[in-house]
């Protein structure tokens, strides 16, 4: 005997009106990958998704929230603050093109800096500092520490401005093949 239930998932309508991003209420966009090449590929996938799905200014907080809490933070990291959807696209484009010094874009590697961060702060001190920076909206300090391997409790950003997870492209795995050599004989 077999039983099956088939139903379409219909997300609940957002009861809360999403606010658009602005310079006074920016979004913090973070992306990470195992290496620099995959970070560029992830940025390209994200830019393609934004352009292909017709994202609006009101979707930027959901985009940021999904990237912050719905993705694992990996070795190679990049983050930036964006006051508009156009600014998100522009900074992603510059990441893809490989510009090293882009104003307002923070880059770093977790392993390279993790030891220094733990030497400077105890876990409690670091978490207290992060919580204070989140309250004061000192996003550049938070990003500077996050790209170097710091852990951020991103959900604290959304206690007033609510956001929800949205569908975004998955991780761009390296396209490497490993074939088993054929035995002779």
KOLZATOR-706253 format. One line per 4 residues: number of its first residue (from 0); their letters; for each residue x negated, y negated, z of N, C-alpha, C. Coordinates in nm, 4 decimals. Example, Ala and Ser with C-alpha at 12.3 -4.5 7.8 and 13.67 -1.06 7.14 Angstrom:
<rs>
0> AS> -1.3190/0.5690/0.7800/-1.2300/0.4500/0.7800/-1.3200/0.3300/0.7800  -1.2850/0.2250/0.7080/-1.3670/0.1060/0.7140/-1.2900/-0.0030/0.7870
</rs>
This chain:
<rs>
0> XXXX> -0.0840/0.1188/0.0000/0.0000/0.0000/0.0000/-0.0873/-0.1234/0.0000  -0.0422/-0.2261/-0.0688/-0.1166/-0.3519/-0.0728/-0.0185/-0.4679/-0.0647  -0.0609/-0.5720/-0.0013/0.0207/-0.6925/0.0095/-0.0651/-0.8121/-0.0284  -0.0047/-0.9094/-0.0913/-0.0767/-1.0302/-0.1271/0.0173/-1.1496/-0.1151
4> XXXX> -0.0351/-1.2550/-0.0606/0.0370/-1.3817/-0.0542/-0.0412/-1.4802/-0.1378  0.0235/-1.5452/-0.2285/-0.0430/-1.6433/-0.3130/0.0268/-1.7759/-0.2939  -0.0521/-1.8758/-0.2588/0.0040/-2.0094/-0.2411/-0.1027/-2.1116/-0.2772  -0.0611/-2.2203/-0.3319/-0.1513/-2.3285/-0.3670/-0.1759/-2.4137/-0.2440
8> XXXX> -0.3022/-2.4507/-0.2218/-0.3335/-2.5403/-0.1116/-0.2949/-2.6815/-0.1528  -0.2098/-2.7412/-0.0744/-0.1695/-2.8791/-0.1000/-0.2130/-2.9607/0.0206  -0.3127/-3.0476/0.0019/-0.3612/-3.1250/0.1160/-0.2543/-3.2216/0.1655  -0.2597/-3.2461/0.2959/-0.1645/-3.3404/0.3530/-0.1930/-3.4792/0.2976
12> XXXX> -0.0895/-3.5531/0.2758/-0.1067/-3.6907/0.2308/-0.1701/-3.7702/0.3428  -0.2645/-3.8520/0.3082/-0.3308/-3.9329/0.4097/-0.2303/-4.0323/0.4665  -0.2053/-4.0180/0.5957/-0.1128/-4.1094/0.6607/-0.1789/-4.2446/0.6840  -0.3105/-4.2428/0.6870/-0.3859/-4.3641/0.7129/-0.4265/-4.4245/0.5789
16> XXXX> -0.4030/-4.5511/0.5621/-0.4472/-4.6194/0.4417/-0.5992/-4.6321/0.4459  -0.6648/-4.5850/0.3442/-0.8100/-4.5951/0.3372/-0.8484/-4.7386/0.3035  -0.9431/-4.7891/0.3788/-0.9959/-4.9228/0.3532/-1.1038/-4.9134/0.2456  -1.1112/-5.0108/0.1581/-1.2216/-5.0103/0.0625/-1.3500/-5.0561/0.1315
20> XXXX> -1.4632/-5.0121/0.0801/-1.5905/-5.0586/0.1348/-1.6105/-5.2042/0.0960  -1.6921/-5.2719/0.1718/-1.7269/-5.4105/0.1424/-1.8624/-5.4390/0.2059  -1.9162/-5.5555/0.1802/-2.0447/-5.5913/0.2407/-2.0333/-5.6007/0.3924  -1.9169/-5.6379/0.4432/-1.8984/-5.6467/0.5882/-1.8632/-5.5110/0.6496
24> XXXX> -1.8185/-5.4173/0.5674/-1.7841/-5.2825/0.6135/-1.8396/-5.1808/0.5129  -1.9744/-5.1630/0.5132/-2.0365/-5.0752/0.4136/-2.0286/-4.9278/0.4511  -2.0573/-4.8439/0.3544/-2.0643/-4.6991/0.3750/-2.2113/-4.6581/0.3780  -2.2410/-4.5531/0.4530/-2.3764/-4.4991/0.4620/-2.3787/-4.3689/0.3816
28> XXXX> -2.4492/-4.3696/0.2707/-2.4565/-4.2550/0.1806/-2.5874/-4.1809/0.2062  -2.5776/-4.0496/0.2308/-2.6969/-3.9680/0.2554/-2.6949/-3.8450/0.1659  -2.8107/-3.8113/0.1110/-2.8239/-3.6873/0.0343/-2.9563/-3.6226/0.0725  -2.9605/-3.4914/0.0627/-3.0843/-3.4203/0.0939/-3.0930/-3.2945/0.0079
32> XXXX> -3.2148/-3.2452/-0.0054/-3.2391/-3.1229/-0.0833/-3.3691/-3.0606/-0.0352  -3.4025/-2.9443/-0.0889/-3.5245/-2.8749/-0.0473/-3.6507/-2.9399/-0.1026  -3.6405/-3.0043/-0.2207/-3.7567/-3.0728/-0.2774/-3.7095/-3.1936/-0.3582  -3.8053/-3.2715/-0.4051/-3.7735/-3.3970/-0.4736/-3.6968/-3.3750/-0.6042
36> XXXX> -3.7342/-3.2718/-0.6791/-3.6667/-3.2437/-0.8060/-3.5188/-3.2116/-0.7836  -3.4900/-3.1296/-0.6823/-3.3509/-3.0947/-0.6532/-3.2745/-3.2140/-0.5946  -3.3455/-3.3034/-0.5254/-3.2813/-3.4251/-0.4751/-3.2335/-3.5116/-0.5920  -3.3178/-3.5232/-0.6943/-3.2789/-3.5985/-0.8143/-3.1603/-3.5319/-0.8831
40> XXXX> -3.1635/-3.3989/-0.8906/-3.0536/-3.3248/-0.9534/-2.9244/-3.3433/-0.8747  -2.9342/-3.3427/-0.7427/-2.8161/-3.3629/-0.6587/-2.7598/-3.5038/-0.6784  -2.8479/-3.6024/-0.6873/-2.8042/-3.7401/-0.7122/-2.7347/-3.7497/-0.8484  -2.7892/-3.6794/-0.9493/-2.7279/-3.6795/-1.0832/-2.5900/-3.6157/-1.0795
44> XXXX> -2.5767/-3.5007/-1.0120/-2.4465/-3.4350/-1.0003/-2.3453/-3.5264/-0.9316  -2.3902/-3.5944/-0.8277/-2.3021/-3.6837/-0.7528/-2.2577/-3.8014/-0.8392  -2.3515/-3.8606/-0.9122/-2.3179/-3.9711/-1.0017/-2.2206/-3.9262/-1.1103  -2.2436/-3.8090/-1.1682/-2.1528/-3.7553/-1.2700/-2.0132/-3.7334/-1.2131
48> XXXX> -2.0063/-3.6833/-1.0906/-1.8763/-3.6592/-1.0264/-1.8028/-3.7905/-1.0009  -1.8758/-3.8901/-0.9551/-1.8143/-4.0211/-0.9272/-1.7578/-4.0804/-1.0563  -1.8353/-4.0743/-1.1631/-1.7912/-4.1316/-1.2899/-1.6839/-4.0464/-1.3566  -1.6976/-3.9146/-1.3462/-1.6043/-3.8243/-1.4138/-1.4683/-3.8134/-1.3475
52> XXXX> -1.4629/-3.8281/-1.2182/-1.3362/-3.8130/-1.1463/-1.2655/-3.9445/-1.1193  -1.3221/-4.0522/-1.1640/-1.2559/-4.1814/-1.1480/-1.2422/-4.2252/-1.0031  -1.3510/-4.2169/-0.9274/-1.3484/-4.2621/-0.7889/-1.3142/-4.4100/-0.7818  -1.2521/-4.4498/-0.6716/-1.2166/-4.5898/-0.6475/-1.2910/-4.6401/-0.5246
56> XXXX> -1.2826/-4.7703/-0.5005/-1.3472/-4.8300/-0.3830/-1.2959/-4.7656/-0.2540  -1.1712/-4.7259/-0.2517/-1.1133/-4.6654/-0.1310/-1.1625/-4.5221/-0.1085  -1.2307/-4.4628/-0.2061/-1.2828/-4.3263/-0.1924/-1.4240/-4.3217/-0.1347  -1.4897/-4.4355/-0.1242/-1.6309/-4.4373/-0.0858/-1.6521/-4.3887/0.0578
60> XXXX> -1.5637/-4.4260/0.1506/-1.5795/-4.3767/0.2879/-1.5632/-4.2247/0.2933  -1.4698/-4.1709/0.2160/-1.4527/-4.0254/0.2111/-1.5759/-3.9576/0.1502  -1.6318/-4.0194/0.0478/-1.7545/-3.9698/-0.0141/-1.8666/-3.9668/0.0890  -1.8865/-4.0772/0.1592/-1.9925/-4.0861/0.2601/-1.9711/-3.9840/0.3711
64> XXXX> -1.8489/-3.9721/0.4189/-1.8159/-3.8795/0.5273/-1.8444/-3.7347/0.4859  -1.8059/-3.6990/0.3655/-1.8294/-3.5630/0.3163/-1.9784/-3.5328/0.3077  -2.0570/-3.6274/0.2587/-2.2013/-3.6074/0.2478/-2.2678/-3.5987/0.3856  -2.2134/-3.6710/0.4828/-2.2724/-3.6732/0.6171/-2.2396/-3.5488/0.6989
68> XXXX> -2.1129/-3.5105/0.7017/-2.0727/-3.4003/0.7906/-2.0457/-3.2691/0.7168  -2.0319/-3.2748/0.5869/-1.9986/-3.1541/0.5115/-2.1150/-3.0922/0.4384  -2.2336/-3.1460/0.4561/-2.3522/-3.0940/0.3886/-2.4640/-3.0755/0.4910  -2.5463/-2.9740/0.4682/-2.6603/-2.9493/0.5564/-2.7728/-3.0467/0.5217
72> XXXX> -2.8341/-3.1041/0.6233/-2.9480/-3.1931/0.6014/-3.0718/-3.1079/0.5779  -3.1373/-3.1273/0.4636/-3.2525/-3.0463/0.4252/-3.3813/-3.1271/0.4340  -3.4878/-3.0711/0.3803/-3.6222/-3.1264/0.3922/-3.6379/-3.2652/0.3282  -3.6100/-3.2768/0.2006/-3.6272/-3.4024/0.1262/-3.4998/-3.4844/0.1435
76> XXXX> -3.5118/-3.6088/0.1914/-3.3927/-3.6877/0.2243/-3.3967/-3.8270/0.1636  -3.2777/-3.8764/0.1305/-3.2618/-4.0137/0.0829/-3.1289/-4.0661/0.1354  -3.1253/-4.1941/0.1635/-3.0022/-4.2546/0.2117/-3.0013/-4.4033/0.1820  -2.8818/-4.4588/0.1729/-2.8693/-4.6021/0.1495/-2.7353/-4.6517/0.1997
80> XXXX> -2.7263/-4.7835/0.2135/-2.6045/-4.8494/0.2569/-2.5433/-4.9127/0.1329  -2.4126/-4.8930/0.1141/-2.3464/-4.9461/-0.0053/-2.2204/-5.0226/0.0333  -2.2064/-5.1414/-0.0234/-2.0893/-5.2243/0.0018/-1.9862/-5.2168/-0.1089  -2.0134/-5.1342/-0.2110/-1.9178/-5.1180/-0.3213/-1.9480/-4.9868/-0.3946
84> XXXX> -1.8519/-4.9413/-0.4707/-1.8705/-4.8209/-0.5515/-1.9773/-4.8455/-0.6571  -1.9796/-4.9647/-0.7122/-2.0797/-4.9996/-0.8132/-2.2209/-4.9910/-0.7550  -2.2364/-5.0318/-0.6293/-2.3666/-5.0244/-0.5631/-2.4076/-4.8786/-0.5405  -2.3132/-4.7913/-0.5094/-2.3416/-4.6480/-0.4949/-2.3957/-4.5952/-0.6274
88> XXXX> -2.3274/-4.6256/-0.7382/-2.3702/-4.5786/-0.8701/-2.5089/-4.6318/-0.9058  -2.5316/-4.7591/-0.8782/-2.6595/-4.8222/-0.9120/-2.7752/-4.7565/-0.8358  -2.7571/-4.7340/-0.7074/-2.8655/-4.6762/-0.6271/-2.8872/-4.5287/-0.6603  -2.7814/-4.4562/-0.6916/-2.7977/-4.3179/-0.7358/-2.8748/-4.3133/-0.8679
92> XXXX> -2.8437/-4.4050/-0.9597/-2.9137/-4.4110/-1.0887/-3.0622/-4.4348/-1.0693  -3.0974/-4.5242/-0.9779/-3.2391/-4.5532/-0.9537/-3.3096/-4.4343/-0.8889  -3.2384/-4.3596/-0.8037/-3.2967/-4.2373/-0.7466/-3.3246/-4.1347/-0.8561  -3.2306/-4.1207/-0.9483/-3.2434/-4.0247/-1.0579/-3.3617/-4.0612/-1.1472
96> XXXX> -3.3772/-4.1909/-1.1746/-3.4852/-4.2377/-1.2615/-3.6217/-4.2262/-1.1955  -3.6242/-4.2023/-1.0641/-3.7505/-4.1813/-0.9952/-3.8191/-4.3068/-0.9466  -3.7466/-4.4177/-0.9347/-3.8060/-4.5398/-0.8805/-3.8459/-4.5145/-0.7358  -3.9728/-4.5399/-0.7035/-4.0217/-4.5131/-0.5684/-3.9725/-4.6159/-0.4671
100> XXXX> -3.9816/-4.7393/-0.5000/-3.9438/-4.8453/-0.4069/-3.8160/-4.9134/-0.4551  -3.7032/-4.8655/-0.4073/-3.5744/-4.9259/-0.4403/-3.5260/-4.9966/-0.3150  -3.4925/-5.1234/-0.3287/-3.4492/-5.2015/-0.2129/-3.3249/-5.1390/-0.1500  -3.3335/-5.1147/-0.0210/-3.2199/-5.0614/0.0529/-3.2056/-4.9104/0.0477
104> XXXX> -3.2971/-4.8409/-0.0219/-3.2923/-4.6945/-0.0279/-3.4049/-4.6405/0.0593  -3.3681/-4.5546/0.1519/-3.4638/-4.4948/0.2446/-3.4949/-4.3535/0.1981  -3.6249/-4.3184/0.1972/-3.6689/-4.1851/0.1541/-3.7609/-4.1269/0.2588  -3.7595/-3.9949/0.2724/-3.8494/-3.9303/0.3667/-3.8383/-3.7797/0.3627
108> XXXX> -3.9292/-3.7149/0.4363/-3.9280/-3.5695/0.4491/-3.9168/-3.5342/0.5970  -3.8363/-3.4356/0.6251/-3.8106/-3.3957/0.7624/-3.9351/-3.3390/0.8306  -3.9996/-3.2407/0.7708/-4.1126/-3.1723/0.8356/-4.2287/-3.2669/0.8630  -4.2539/-3.3551/0.7705/-4.3677/-3.4447/0.7813/-4.3570/-3.5380/0.9027
112> XXXX> -4.2349/-3.5743/0.9420/-4.2169/-3.6749/1.0469/-4.1501/-3.6243/1.1735  -4.0994/-3.5028/1.1727/-4.0232/-3.4495/1.2860/-4.1050/-3.4518/1.4147  -4.2318/-3.4134/1.4068/-4.3176/-3.4089/1.5250/-4.3367/-3.5480/1.5849  -4.3559/-3.6474/1.5011/-4.3740/-3.7843/1.5484/-4.2500/-3.8336/1.6204
116> XXXX> -4.1342/-3.8049/1.5665/-4.0084/-3.8482/1.6281/-3.9922/-3.7844/1.7658  -4.0182/-3.6556/1.7759/-4.0022/-3.5887/1.9050/-4.1085/-3.6332/2.0048  -4.2258/-3.6777/1.9571/-4.3273/-3.7315/2.0469/-4.2860/-3.8676/2.1024  -4.2210/-3.9485/2.0198/-4.1822/-4.0830/2.0623/-4.0626/-4.0835/2.1572
120> XXXX> -3.9669/-3.9986/2.1316/-3.8432/-3.9992/2.2090/-3.8127/-3.8603/2.2636  -3.7558/-3.8563/2.3818/-3.6976/-3.7298/2.4272/-3.5627/-3.7179/2.3571  -3.5033/-3.6010/2.3576/-3.3746/-3.5823/2.2904/-3.2682/-3.6757/2.3462  -3.2657/-3.6930/2.4780/-3.1659/-3.7814/2.5394/-3.1870/-3.9259/2.4998
124> XXXX> -3.3123/-3.9725/2.5044/-3.3423/-4.1114/2.4692/-3.3059/-4.1400/2.3243  -3.3396/-4.0467/2.2388/-3.3112/-4.0639/2.0966/-3.1605/-4.0686/2.0716  -3.0855/-3.9793/2.1361/-2.9408/-3.9771/2.1168/-2.8765/-4.1049/2.1701  -2.9245/-4.1555/2.2836/-2.8722/-4.2810/2.3385/-2.8989/-4.3969/2.2429
128> XXXX> -3.0207/-4.4007/2.1883/-3.0555/-4.5065/2.0932/-2.9679/-4.4976/1.9691  -2.9486/-4.3765/1.9165/-2.8654/-4.3570/1.7974/-2.7215/-4.4010/1.8240  -2.6671/-4.3622/1.9397/-2.5301/-4.4009/1.9745/-2.5161/-4.5529/1.9802  -2.6158/-4.6178/2.0366/-2.6126/-4.7649/2.0462/-2.6212/-4.8274/1.9074
132> XXXX> -2.7076/-4.7729/1.8215/-2.7201/-4.8255/1.6856/-2.5908/-4.8054/1.6065  -2.5243/-4.6926/1.6281/-2.3967/-4.6681/1.5606/-2.2926/-4.7710/1.6039  -2.2869/-4.7996/1.7343/-2.1913/-4.8988/1.7851/-2.2195/-5.0377/1.7289  -2.3474/-5.0703/1.7186/-2.3871/-5.2031/1.6704/-2.3974/-5.2107/1.5178
136> XXXX> -2.3672/-5.1009/1.4502/-2.3726/-5.0917/1.3044/-2.5104/-5.1250/1.2477  -2.6130/-5.0759/1.3138/-2.7509/-5.0935/1.2676/-2.7866/-4.9746/1.1783  -2.7221/-4.9716/1.0631/-2.7328/-4.8582/0.9731/-2.8732/-4.8386/0.9169  -2.9478/-4.9471/0.8976/-3.0832/-4.9328/0.8428/-3.1736/-4.8589/0.9408
140> XXXX> -3.1594/-4.8833/1.0701/-3.2382/-4.8107/1.1701/-3.1999/-4.6628/1.1725  -3.0699/-4.6373/1.1637/-3.0212/-4.4999/1.1645/-3.0748/-4.4245/1.0431  -3.0651/-4.4858/0.9259/-3.1152/-4.4210/0.8043/-3.2660/-4.4007/0.8094  -3.3381/-4.4997/0.8620/-3.4829/-4.4876/0.8735/-3.5231/-4.3675/0.9569
144> XXXX> -3.4491/-4.3417/1.0621/-3.4774/-4.2273/1.1474/-3.4258/-4.0967/1.0865  -3.3086/-4.1012/1.0220/-3.2517/-3.9800/0.9630/-3.3407/-3.9241/0.8527  -3.3929/-4.0105/0.7640/-3.4756/-3.9603/0.6533/-3.6067/-3.9000/0.7028  -3.6442/-3.9322/0.8259/-3.7666/-3.8756/0.8835/-3.7387/-3.7515/0.9669
148> XXXX> -3.6140/-3.7054/0.9673/-3.5823/-3.5818/1.0367/-3.4944/-3.5960/1.1592  -3.4528/-3.7163/1.1914/-3.3662/-3.7364/1.3065/-3.2265/-3.6802/1.2825  -3.1615/-3.6382/1.3904/-3.0250/-3.5863/1.3819/-2.9280/-3.6980/1.4210  -2.8252/-3.7177/1.3415/-2.7272/-3.8228/1.3670/-2.5904/-3.7589/1.3837
152> XXXX> -2.5167/-3.8023/1.4808/-2.3801/-3.7560/1.5004/-2.2884/-3.8487/1.4192  -2.2798/-3.8202/1.2895/-2.2114/-3.9077/1.1943/-2.0640/-3.9295/1.2271  -1.9997/-3.8336/1.2887/-1.8562/-3.8463/1.3161/-1.8250/-3.9671/1.4038  -1.9241/-4.0165/1.4783/-1.9021/-4.1344/1.5629/-1.8776/-4.2609/1.4801
156> XXXX> -1.9195/-4.2590/1.3542/-1.8932/-4.3734/1.2656/-1.7452/-4.3852/1.2307  -1.6714/-4.2763/1.2462/-1.5343/-4.2708/1.1965/-1.4308/-4.2638/1.3077  -1.4651/-4.3148/1.4244/-1.3686/-4.3159/1.5329/-1.2610/-4.4216/1.5092  -1.2951/-4.5314/1.4430/-1.1974/-4.6361/1.4095/-1.1537/-4.6214/1.2645
160> XXXX> -1.2491/-4.6235/1.1730/-1.2226/-4.6081/1.0299/-1.2184/-4.4593/0.9992  -1.1008/-4.4028/0.9841/-1.0856/-4.2589/0.9602/-1.1244/-4.2240/0.8165  -1.1796/-4.1045/0.8022/-1.2164/-4.0545/0.6699/-1.1896/-3.9046/0.6677  -1.1859/-3.8498/0.5465/-1.1626/-3.7063/0.5329/-1.2606/-3.6496/0.4316
164> XXXX> -1.2789/-3.5190/0.4379/-1.3675/-3.4526/0.3425/-1.2993/-3.4432/0.2070  -1.3809/-3.4561/0.1040/-1.3309/-3.4441/-0.0324/-1.4175/-3.3433/-0.1082  -1.3708/-3.3016/-0.2229/-1.4441/-3.2069/-0.3057/-1.5579/-3.2792/-0.3786  -1.6791/-3.2281/-0.3604/-1.7970/-3.2831/-0.4270/-1.8784/-3.1675/-0.4842
168> XXXX> -1.9712/-3.1954/-0.5762/-2.0538/-3.0882/-0.6337/-2.1350/-3.0155/-0.5261  -2.1595/-2.8879/-0.5494/-2.2359/-2.8068/-0.4551/-2.3853/-2.8276/-0.4763  -2.4660/-2.7586/-0.3988/-2.6108/-2.7734/-0.4031/-2.6682/-2.7259/-0.5367  -2.7587/-2.8040/-0.5961/-2.8196/-2.7649/-0.7247/-2.9380/-2.6706/-0.7041
172> XXXX> -2.9122/-2.5428/-0.6997/-3.0190/-2.4463/-0.6787/-3.1167/-2.4492/-0.7960  -3.2429/-2.4189/-0.7672/-3.3459/-2.4137/-0.8716/-3.3113/-2.3010/-0.9682  -3.3319/-2.3255/-1.0957/-3.2987/-2.2252/-1.1968/-3.4228/-2.1407/-1.2265  -3.4617/-2.0601/-1.1314/-3.5779/-1.9730/-1.1469/-3.5308/-1.8291/-1.1515
176> XXXX> -3.5930/-1.7529/-1.2381/-3.5578/-1.6119/-1.2498/-3.6785/-1.5281/-1.2105  -3.6506/-1.4219/-1.1434/-3.7556/-1.3294/-1.1023/-3.7156/-1.1903/-1.1496  -3.7801/-1.1457/-1.2553/-3.7479/-1.0167/-1.3130/-3.8377/-0.9093/-1.2534  -3.7801/-0.7952/-1.2348/-3.8576/-0.6794/-1.1897/-3.9309/-0.6249/-1.3111
180> XXXX> -4.0627/-0.6073/-1.2996/-4.1355/-0.5566/-1.4158/-4.0898/-0.4148/-1.4511  -4.0773/-0.3916/-1.5797/-4.0355/-0.2612/-1.6281/-4.1528/-0.1636/-1.6150  -4.1234/-0.0461/-1.5639/-4.2283/0.0565/-1.5501/-4.2621/0.1156/-1.6838  -4.3852/0.1511/-1.7000/-4.4285/0.2112/-1.8255/-4.4223/0.3630/-1.8103
184> X> -4.3587/0.4220/-1.8983/-4.3695/0.5626/-1.8923/-4.2517/0.6417/-1.9003
</rs>
